């Protein structure tokens, strides 16, 4: 929704909140793609369930932790740790 014609404090706040959410979603999506790439390049089997869980995670910090683990795990399922 284009609210650019509104100049009130509230409309500015709504626009800023939308931008922040978009950036956060973009970061999460990028990290998920990176994580899947690392797993695939390492030759690990990425099941449908593992792929789904990674792609549905919206928290960039959790995805970062999983990405760090992806460098050394023996199985794709192990990126989730003991969750």
Secondary structure as UniProt FT lines:
FT   TURN            4..5
FT   HELIX           9..41
FT   TURN            42..43
FT   HELIX           48..56
FT   HELIX           60..70
FT   TURN            71..72
FT   HELIX           76..80
FT   TURN            81..82
//
